[in-house]
Amino acid sequence: MHIFDELKERGLIFQTTDEAALRKALEEGSISYYSGYDPTADSLHLGHLVPILVLRHLQLAGHKPYPLVGGATGLIGDPSFKDSERSLQTKETVDGWVKSIQGQLSRFLDFETGDNKAQMVNNYDWFSDISFIDFLRDIGKYFTVNYMMSKESVKKRIETGISYTEFAYQIMQGFDFYELNRKHNVTLQIGGSDQWGNMTAGTELLRRKADKTGHVITVPLITDATGKKFGKSEGNAVWLDADKTSPYEMYQFWMNVMDADAIRFLKIFTFLSLEEIEEIRQQFEAAPHERLAQKILAKEVVTLVHGAKAYQGALKITEQLFAGAIKNLSVKELKEGLKGVPNYQVKADDQLNLVDILVTAGVVSSKRQAREDIQNGAIYINGDRIQDLDYSLKDSDKLEGQLTVIRRGKKKYFVLTY
């Protein structure tokens, strides 16, 4: 299958500048291409993963990627579909974020082998050497204000106000394409659908200044079946940094995707062949309650992002928590698996009788409710059911001397820390 057809079949292509010309270029030999990532935080998230996967698919097909981290554009800020201007960061902060993001990108592409091995680039390398006067004379003259204001990303901000700094961002991104073409013969740029205006600024500059043709592929904005999108601006970011979103949290994210999304996400976020995904679809639709598609999706993506060991760790936490086997997990694993559950710091003068501590820690609302729950067998300490109304917490209940896990009913967890 032609690589372009495979990308389309996977749902990874939203727009292109000239599909026929791009198909021909991809058929005629190896091309060089890039995708840019501005360091607006110290980590990328799942929304960024989609164009990264396109980079990898194209590399596997024999083409050469130039992942770009925007050390210069990250100092400016992209206005695209933002309600207000970004807060400007110091160069030291941006430089740190650049290094973090470069490290993340290095996991997904092959930088070591073959004529098409990936090459990391940073646009600060060329912007730091050009003066403002030279940039205006040599680059700015190719962009009319009318052209720049016609971009949807700019039009939406004109009403509320946009600084010249952010207004000029599209020219900077256009210059990235021009410079990568000049230095490395890059002819294709890949990015999110919200970047269309900035990306076509690059093809326009190539055409007008160098009389060359550049291509653009945008990937779709990924949403679930309810229309909710991935991305930190929505407050539901799943980060690629394990310290910000643990492998267990990422595993649970994929396990909880709706049935209507599972097969589509297998096509987008994994490198399983389309034939393998079709087999999974048939099995999944025959027995959706077994959640086969979600299990494979969680395995593939967590392994891709964090490695096989991290996946095995996430699976262990999931299985042991489901079984209520608290003592089979280390405190580190419990903290990962129970992150976000209600937590109570036990004080020196707290009564450790189980009835009292259940009320004090907010597990139940009253001593009467506590006694009922204990007698009915609804209270577990570190996985063990406790039905003794006179039970008091002991040092042996402090796992590794740090915490005690209380479960009420089947799924409601609470953590006591010391």
N, C-alpha and C positions, 0 to 999 in steps of 0.2 A: 504493500500500500504506500502511495506517495505520502511523504511526511506531512504535507499540508492537509491531505485528506484525513490522516490520522488525528492531527490536532483538531480539525473540525469535528470529527466523530466523537472526540473526547469532550467537546464543549469548551475548547480552549481558545477559540478565535471568535472575536466579536466584530472587529472591523479590519479592513486592509485598504491600503491606498490603491493598489492595482493588482488584483488577484492573479490575473493571467501573467503579468510580467514577473511577479514574485514566484509563481510556480515554475516558470521557465528558468529563472535564476537558480532556484533550488535544485532543478534537474541538471543544470549544465556543469555543476561542480560545487566544491566547498565554498560557502560564502562566510563572511565575517559579520557578526551581529552583536548588538549590545542591549542591555537593559539597565536603567539607572535607579538607584535607591538613595534618597536623601536621608542623612542621619538626623531624624527628628526625635529620636529616642535611642536608648542603648541597645535596642533589640528590634528585629523585624517580627512581624506577626503573620498569622495564617493568610491574611489578604495579600501579603507580599509573596507568599509561597507559590501562588499560581503562576506569575511570570517566571519565577525561578525554575519551575518545572518545565515550562516551555523552553527555556534555555537548555535544560538538560536533554529534553527530547531531541532538540535540534543538534546538540553535540553528539548524541548517540547516533544520529543520522549522518554524521561526518562533517558538520559545520562548526565554525570556531567562535566561541563566546568571549565577549569582553564585558564581564560584569563591572559596572561603574558605581562607586560610592561617591556621592556628591559632597566632597569636603568644601567646595565653594558654594554651590547652590544651597547646601545646608545652612550656610551662614545668612542666606537671604530669605528663604521661605517661599513655598509654592502657594499661590492664592487659589488654586483650582478648587472650586466648590467648597471653600471655607467661608464661614459667616463673618469672620474677623481675621485681622492680621495675626500671624504667629508671633509669639514672644521671641525676640532675637537671643541667641545663645552666644556665649563667649567662644573664641576660637579653641581654647583648651578643652571646653566641654565637647564641642563638635569633633575635634580630633580624637577624643576618647571614644565617642560614638562611632566614628569612622572605623576605628580598629575593631570594635566589637562586631559591627555589621560585616566587615571583611572576613572575620573569623567564621561567622555564620554562613556566608556565601560559599566559603571554601569547602564546606561539608557536602555540597550538592553537585559540584562540578569537578571534572578531572583536570587538575592543574599540572599533572606530572607526565602524562604519556601522549604520544601521537602528535602529528602535525597540527591537529586541531585542539591541542590542550588549551585550557582557558587561561586568560591573562587578566589580572585585576588592574583596574585603572581608577584614578581619582581626578576629578576635574579641577581640583585646586592646583594640580601640576601645570595646567596651561593658563588658568585664570590668574595665577599669581605673577605671571611673567608679562601680562599685557596691561598697558596703561589705559586709563579711562578715555583719554583722547583717542588713542589708537582704536579702542573698541568701538567708540562712536563713529569714527571715520571709516573703519574697515568692515564693521559688522552692522552697526545701527542703521546705516544708510540704505540697507536692503529691506528694511521693514517700515512700512508706512503706519502712521498712527491709526488710520482707518482699518488696516489689516489687523493690527493688534487688538483693537477694540471690538472687532467682530467675533473674537473667541468667546465661547459661552462662559468659560471660567472667569473671564474679565467682566463680561456684561452683567453677570449676577452680582458682582461686587461694586460696580459703578454706582449703584443706588445707595449703598451704605458707605462707600468711600474705599479707595484703594491707593496705597502709597506708590510713588514712582518706583521704589525698591521692588515691590512685588509685581508691579506692572511690567517691569523689565525682565522678569523671571523667564518668560517664554523665549526671549532672545538668548538668554544664557543657555537654556536647554537646546535651542537650535544650534548654538555654537558648539556644544558638546558633539552633536552629530557631525558637524562639519569637520571638527578637529580629529575625531576618530576615523572619519573617512580619509582625511589627508594623511594621517599617520599610519593607519592600519587597514585601509581600504574597507572599512565597515560600511555596509550598504543597507542594513536592516536594523530598525529599532523596535523593541518590544516593551509594552507597558500596559498599565491599566486603562480601562475605557475612559476614565476621567482625565487621562493625559493626552487625549487626541489633539487638542489645540496646541499644546506644547510640542508634541512630537511632529506634527505637520509643519511647525515653524522650522524644524530641522530640514525637512525635505524641501521647503521653500528656499532656505538659505543655500542648500546644495545646488538647487536648480539655478538660482539667480547669480550666485558668486562663482560656482565652479562648473556650471553647465552639466551637472551630473544628476542621475536619478537615484533617489533613496526610497526605501520601502518602510512601511509601518505596519505592525500587527498590534492590535489591542486585544487584551484578554477581557472577558466579561467580568462585571462586578458580581461576585459570588453571593448569592442569597439562598436562604432555605425556602421551603415550600410556603412559608408564611410571609415571605418578602423581607425578612430580617437579614441584614448584611453582616459579614465578618469585618472586623476592623476596630481599632482602638477608639475611633471617634464615636462608636456606638456604645462604648462602655462594656463591651463583651469580648475584648481582645483575648485571643489565645496566642501567647507569645512563643517564639522559637527558642527563647532563653529558658533553660530548665529552672533557673532561680526565680523566674517571674511566673511561669506556668510549668508546674512539675510534669514529668512524664505521666504520672498517675492522673493528674487533672486533664492532660491532653487525651489520655486513653478514655477517660469518662466522657469527655466532650464528644468523641467520635462514637462511643457506644450509645450515646443518647440522641443521635441524629434520627430524624423521623424516617419511617420506612419509605416515604415518598422521595427522600433525598439520597438514600444509601447507595443505590446503583450509580446514580449520576455522580456522586462524590467519588466513588471508586474509579470512574473514568478520569475525573479531573485530578485527583490527589495521589494516585498510585501509578506505578509502572507495570502493573499487571497487564497482560495483553488483552485486547478487546475480546478475543476468543475465550480467555479465562474468565473475564467478567461476565460474558454471556452465560457461561456454565453456572457461575455463582448466582446470576439472576434467576435462572430456572429453579435452582435448589431453594433459593430464598423465597421466591413466590409460592413454592409448594408448601413451605413451612415457615412463614414469617415470624412466628412466635419464638423460633430458635435464634433469631437475630444473627444469622450467619453473615450477612453482608456487613453489619455493623462490627462484628468481631474481626472480620478480615480487614475492614477499613481501619479500625483502631490499631491492629497489629502492623499493617503496612506503613501507616503514617508515623506512628510513634517510632518504629524502627528506622524509617527514613530520616527523621529529624534528630532522634536521640541515640539510636543504636539498638542492637538486639538485647543487650544486657538491661538497658533501661526499660524496654518493652517487657522483658521477663519480670522485672521488679514491679512494674505497674500491674501486670497480670496477677502476680502473687498477692499484692495488697488487695486487689479486687476480690479474688477468690476467698481469701482468709476473712475479710470483713463480711462478705456475704454469708460465710459459714459461721460467723460469730467467734472465730478462733483467734481471739485477740492475742493470746500468749504465744502464738506462732509468729508474731511480728515484732520487730525491734521497735524501740521508741522512735527512732528516725523514720521508719516506715509508717508507724502510727501517726506521727505528726504530718506526714505527707498525705496519708489516706483520710485523715480526719481534719484537715485544714478547713477552717470555716465553720466547724461545728461549735455550739456554745461551749465556752470555756470559763472555768471558775478557779481563781487563785485561792487555795486554802490558807486561811490565816491561823496564827498560833493559838488564838482563843476560840476557834470554831469547835463546836461539838461534833465528834466523829461518829456518833451513833448514826446508823444509816437513815433512820427516819428524819433526824435533824438535818443531816448534810444534804439530803434530797431537797428539802425546802430551802435551806440556805443557798445552795448552788443554783436554785431556780429550775431544777428538774421537774418538780411538781409545785402546785400552788399552796398546798396545805398539808399538815401532818395527817389529817384524815385520809387524803388522797394517797400520801406516801404509804400509810399502813395498808390501804386497799391494794395498791400496786404490788407491794411486797408479798402480801398473802396470796394474791392471784398469780404469782410467778412472773410478773412483768418486768422485774428489775434484775439486771445482770451486772456483776462487777468483774471486769476483765474477762468477760465471756462466760462466767459462772453464774448460774441462777442462784439468787439469794432469797430465801423465804422466811428467814429468822428476823422477827421484829426487833430483837435485842442485838442484832449484829452491829459491830463497830468496825470501822476501817482500821487495818493494821499496817505495819511497815511492809509486810509481805504483799500488800495490795498496791504498793507504790512501784510501778514497773521501772526498773533501773533507777529507782529512787526519785523519779521525775514526775510521773503522772499515773492517774487511775482512770480507766475508761468505764463509764456507766452507760448501759443501754436500757432504754425504756421501751418495751414492746419489741417489734421486729426491726425497726430501722432508726429510731431516734437515739442518736449518740450524744453524750456529754463528756467533757474531759475535765478532770480535776488536776490542777498542777500544783507543785509544791516548791 
